[in-house]
Amino acid sequence: MSASKSERSREAVREAVAQAGGLEAAAPAPRSAATKGQDPFTTELRRREVLPLLVLHLISDNPSYGNQLMERIAAMTAGVLLVNPNTMYPLLRRLEGRGLIRGDWEHPERRTRRYYSLTDAGREEYSRLVEEVRPFLDSVKTSIDEIVREVYGG
């Protein structure tokens, strides 16, 4: 059975990111729970502070909780960047520990959902990351555009 169009698109994106980040494009590993965070795409996005940028961006206007953030990132990236709880919650704790976000329990007596909001220091860090991460994202976009032109013409 041939790979679906979305699988081919995801693989093209991963290869473009590997190329943009100076990584060698390796044969894709099966996307099991154990290997999700090990492909060049997600590794490079995390290394380049894209994930903290996305979290700070998504909570800049409205508080959000961890699962909601994971879903929004998956939707925003069409499933290419899947963030699991073992990545998201330590990141949220680190950002909170640095004073960039503040977490408040929805129902403190039951400790249900923890909603995160941006602090003043978080707004400053968000502005810094917006500037710092842009060149990397532009290089990824350029690489993807080149792959699409090469493979599909145009």
Number of C-alpha atoms within 10 A of each C-alpha: 3 6 8 9 9 12 12 12 16 18 16 17 22 24 25 25 28 22 18 21 17 10 14 12 15 11 9 11 10 10 11 8 8 8 10 18 19 12 19 23 27 21 15 21 18 16 11 17 15 20 19 21 19 18 25 26 18 19 18 18 10 11 17 19 19 19 16 12 19 20 14 19 20 15 13 12 11 12 14 19 22 17 21 15 11 8 14 18 16 11 16 21 14 14 20 18 11 12 14 21 25 19 18 15 14 13 10 10 7 8 10 11 16 18 18 26 22 26 16 11 13 22 16 13 16 21 14 12 19 17 9 15 15 12 11 18 16 12 16 22 16 15 20 21 14 15 17 15 11 10 9 8 8 8
